[in-house]
Amino acid sequence: MTVEVLDERPEPISIAQRAYQASLKLGITKGADRSRAVLAMARALERSFDDILEANTLDLEASREMAVPELILDWLKLTPTRLETTVDILQRLGELSDPLRRVRNADYQLEDSQSYSQLMPLGTIGFIYEAFPDLGAIAAGFCIKTGNSIILKGSTEASHSNEAIASVLQTALAEVGLPMGCLELIAAEHGASIRDLVTQDEYVNLVIPYGRSSLVQQVVRQSTCPVLKSAMGNSYLYWSLNASLEMVRWMILDSHQSEPDPVNAIEKVLIHRQALPSSLAVLWNSLMEKGFEIKGDAELVEAFPQLQLVKENEWGNPYLTRTVAFKLVDSLEAAIAWINQYSSGHADCIVTESYQESRQFALGVNSASTYINSSPRFSRNPSRGDSVFLGMSNQKGHRRGFISLETLTTVKHIVQGNGRF
């Protein structure tokens, strides 16, 4: 009889265990210590630009030889500007007030006791990302700031870049005295699959996948841990009959300005059937002059043969390129129904001069965020407000909408009694 030897892949398990043990210590550190650690990460990253860019060059050369798609190459390529942006985000995270232990009123009170709740860390977070080596550093900053340990698992294409960045950050964290294991990297040589990480629910409290929808869905299917889905692209815009052509043009162009990941890029536009053909032609010519590829449904292609025909499966999938598809609809109600069926569900827009239409759209569209006469352009480090964002979530589970520091926290209920219950 032959006994089958199972490959238990011990390395991902030991990594998860170390991260879990570190999270127990990290969760009770002072906010000032965590902020100091994030600022140390920023300084260390800034001093290591040359080494990181050299590692990134190796990744780019190997990826080109393997004929990796241009989209992934764009996501993979680091520049001094991208690294400086990462440093700026880490510095801002370090300077923000501590998101933990903020007291909130409890929903109930017990007699002869005080009941309240506080924001606390989740514990250990697995971050699975496709290319985007700089995003691993940003995610690490989010987690350290919120008292969570993080396990990074990047794609093979970015292996040298990910290892260089993780090494720099781990050294910085060790120098400021944070526990070993609060930042772990599952490197390419570990030979671990996504399943090896996302089934460690004994140690991992949340998994965040970031990349194309195929990666996100793979994580959702395989994970036994809670998953915070992120989304990119396939945002819809409804062009009302009474709306401004110039407003539509500006919103489309501006939404595509976030690079290298145009998270909230408008890729589909629904047009009221009674729109003027001349307005459509002006918009399309203007977009094509800016390098956009324009597509249309069968009805539009018949009227405007210069348009490419949209395939049926494209309405529900992101392009993640400078491509916009247009479709005619009979009414606002029809537009809302179409968006609810095919949109990614994280950011959808309307251009209208009617308050009633704007309210109907905002309430009827089943998306995490809606934009009315406003560009949905995503910014990780917005100039206004006191928030920094990792991405956008389109789910109704753990959290929805912008992934902020508070997204990576949970609530602990505390009852303080005096011995008489």
MOTARA-V953868 format. One record per backbone hydrogen bond with DSSP energy under -0.5 kcal/mol. NH is the residue of the N-H (numbers start at 1). CO is the residue of the C=O. Records with the same first field share a line. If there is no record, write none. Layout:
# MOTARA-V953868
NH = CO + CO
This chain:
# MOTARA-V953868
4 = 2
6 = 4
8 = 6
13 = 9
14 = 10
15 = 11
16 = 12
17 = 13
18 = 14
19 = 15
20 = 16
21 = 17
22 = 18
23 = 19
24 = 20
25 = 21
26 = 22
27 = 23
28 = 25
29 = 26
34 = 30
35 = 31
36 = 32
37 = 33
38 = 34
39 = 35
40 = 36
41 = 37
42 = 38
43 = 39
44 = 40
45 = 41
46 = 42
47 = 43
48 = 44 + 45
49 = 46
52 = 48
53 = 49
54 = 50
55 = 51
56 = 52
57 = 53
58 = 54
59 = 55
60 = 56
61 = 57
62 = 58
63 = 59
64 = 60
65 = 61
66 = 62
67 = 64
68 = 63
73 = 69
74 = 70
75 = 71
76 = 72
77 = 73
83 = 79
84 = 80
85 = 81
86 = 82
87 = 83
88 = 84
89 = 85
90 = 86
91 = 87
92 = 88
93 = 89
94 = 90
95 = 91
96 = 92 + 93
101 = 119
102 = 99
104 = 117
106 = 115
113 = 110
114 = 416
116 = 414
117 = 104
118 = 412
119 = 102
120 = 410
122 = 408
125 = 149
126 = 206
127 = 125 + 151
128 = 126 + 208
129 = 127 + 153
130 = 210
131 = 129
135 = 132
136 = 132 + 133
137 = 133
138 = 134
139 = 135
140 = 136
141 = 137
142 = 138
143 = 139
144 = 140
145 = 141
146 = 142
147 = 144
148 = 143
149 = 123
150 = 182
151 = 125
152 = 150 + 184
153 = 127
155 = 129
158 = 155
159 = 156
162 = 158
163 = 159
164 = 160
165 = 161
166 = 162
167 = 163
168 = 164
169 = 165
170 = 166
171 = 167
172 = 168
173 = 169
174 = 170
175 = 171
176 = 172
177 = 174
178 = 173
182 = 179
184 = 150
186 = 152
187 = 185
190 = 187
191 = 188
197 = 193 + 194
198 = 194
199 = 195
200 = 197
201 = 199
203 = 200
204 = 200
205 = 124 + 203
206 = 124
207 = 226
208 = 126
209 = 207
210 = 128
215 = 212
216 = 212
217 = 213
218 = 214
219 = 215
220 = 216
221 = 217
222 = 218
223 = 219
224 = 198
225 = 198
228 = 207
229 = 227
230 = 209
231 = 392
233 = 263
235 = 265
237 = 268
238 = 349
239 = 237 + 270
240 = 238 + 351
243 = 240
248 = 244
249 = 245
250 = 246
251 = 247
252 = 248
253 = 249
254 = 250
255 = 251
256 = 252 + 253
257 = 254
259 = 257
262 = 260
263 = 261
265 = 262
267 = 235 + 265
268 = 235
269 = 325
270 = 237
271 = 269 + 327
272 = 239
273 = 329
275 = 272
279 = 276
280 = 276
281 = 277
282 = 278
283 = 279
284 = 280
285 = 281
286 = 282
287 = 283
288 = 284
289 = 285
290 = 286 + 287
291 = 288
292 = 287
293 = 322
295 = 324
296 = 308
297 = 326
301 = 297
302 = 298
303 = 299
304 = 300
307 = 304
308 = 294
310 = 296
314 = 311
315 = 311 + 312
317 = 314
323 = 321
324 = 293
325 = 267
326 = 295
327 = 269
329 = 271
335 = 331
336 = 332
337 = 333
338 = 334
339 = 335
340 = 336
341 = 337
342 = 338
343 = 339
344 = 234
348 = 369
349 = 236
350 = 371
351 = 238
352 = 350
355 = 353
358 = 354
359 = 355
360 = 356
361 = 357
362 = 358
363 = 359
364 = 360
365 = 361
367 = 365
368 = 345
371 = 348
373 = 350 + 371
382 = 379
389 = 380
390 = 403
391 = 403
393 = 401
401 = 393
403 = 391
404 = 402
408 = 404 + 405
409 = 406
410 = 120
412 = 118
414 = 116
416 = 114 + 414
417 = 415
418 = 112
421 = 419
